[in-house]
Amino acid sequence: MKVVLLAEIKGVGKKMDIKDVPDGYARNFLIPKKLAILATAENQKSAEKIKLEKEREKQALTSDLKKTARELAEKKIRFFLKADERGKLFGSVNKDAILKALRQNKFVTKEHAEIKIDHPLKELGEYEIEIELQKGTKSKLKISIERSLE
């Protein structure tokens, strides 16, 4: 029996896939649990249309992420912190501070960006860090930590 899957089912297929499954499996499990519907011509068209829309959305997201990654590579974020005479900070710049600065500068919104630093930055200077946006898109970001004038 041909069905359109309404959810991802391990060993069977992904959401909106059209699959041929045993009749009993479809009638007694998939359809009653609303995991699948019969693959009528109308349902198949609808499933294909939804898959096409999801693919377009995915491509648009990937395009936006690549654009953001290019913009990030060209920018520098500056932090102003108090420091002693040798350049040691009275505090540090950590992942949360960097993410907050990215959000304030409208580089990322509510989505999560993975910031790749081993430890908080505790000295004045310029750093280049790696940021991984969604879907494996990576970028470099320049950070400048400067002495506060206060």
N, C-alpha and C positions, 0 to 999 in steps of 0.2 A: 504494500500500500504506500502510495506517495503522500508525504506530508511536508508541510512548511514548519520548520522549527521556530518556536517563539522564544526560545532561550538556548544558551549553549549547553549541550549535553555531552559529557565526556564519552568518547568512543563512538559518538553518532555524528555530531556536527556542530556548527556554530549557528548563532541566531540568524534567521531568515534564509538558511540553507534549505534547499529542496532535496529531500532524501527519500529513498525507498527503504522502508522498514517492514518487518514482519507484521501481518495483519493484527495478530493478538497483542503485540507490543503497542501498536498504535491505538487500538480500540480500548484496551484495558489499562494502559498506563499513560501514554503521552497525551492523548486527547482529554481524558477525564481530569488530569492534573494541569490542564491548560499549558502544556509544554509544546504542543503542536496543534495544527489545524490541518484539515484535508487539503491536499494540493489541487484545488480546482483551478481552472484557467484564470479566474479572477484573482484568487489568492496568490497564484504564482506571479502574475503581473504586479500585484501589490508588493510582494516580497522583493522582486527585482528592482522596483522603483525605490523602495526603502534602502536597499543595499547600495544603489547608485547614489542616492542622497548622502548616505553615510560616507561613501568614498570621496565625494566632493568636499564634504566637511573636513575629512581627514587631510585632503590635499591642501585646503585653504589654511588649516591649522599649521601644517608643516611649512607652508610658504610664509606665514606670519612669524613662526618661530625662527626661520632662517633670516628673515629681515631683522628681527630683534637681535639675533646673534651678531649680525654685521654691525648694527648700531652700537651694541655693547663694546665690540672690539675697537671702535673708534673713540669711545668716551673714556673719561677719567673721573673717578669719584674722589673728592677730597674730604678728609676728616681733619678737624682741628681739635687737638687735645693738649692738655697740660703735660709738660715733660721736664725732667731735670736737665742739668747742664750737659750730661753725657748722651742725651737723646732717649733715655728710658721714659716710657709713658707712665703717668699716674692713672692707669687704667689700661684698656686694650680695645682693639677692634676685633670683634668676633663675627661668626657667621650671621647671627641675628642682626647686628648693627649693619652689616653689608646688605642683607636682605631688606631691612628697613629703608636704607638709602636708595636701593633699587626701586622700591615701591614709591618712595617720595618723588623720585625723578621719573616716575611713570614708565620704567622699563619693563617691569612685571606688575601684574595686578594681583588678583587673588591666587593665581596658580603658584605652585611651589617651584623654586629654583634651587638646585643642589649646588651649594658653594663648596668648592674643594680646597680647604685649607686644613693642615694637620693640627695647628694650634693657633690660638689668638695672636694677633700681631701686636707686639709690645714695644716697638721701637719706631722712631721717626724714619721716614724714607718712602721710597716708591716700590710698589709690589705689583706683580702681575699674577692674577689668580685665574683658575679655570672655573667656569660656571656651566652646569648642565641644566638646560631647560627641559621641558617635557619632550617625550619621544626621542630621546638620545641626542638632541641638538646641543652642541657644545660651543662655548665662546670663551674668549679671554677678556679679562677686565683689568684695567689699570687702576690701582688705588694709590693715592698719595696721602700719607699721614704727616701733617705739618704741626708745628708748635702753635698753640693757642696764644694770642696776644694778651690775654687776661692775666 
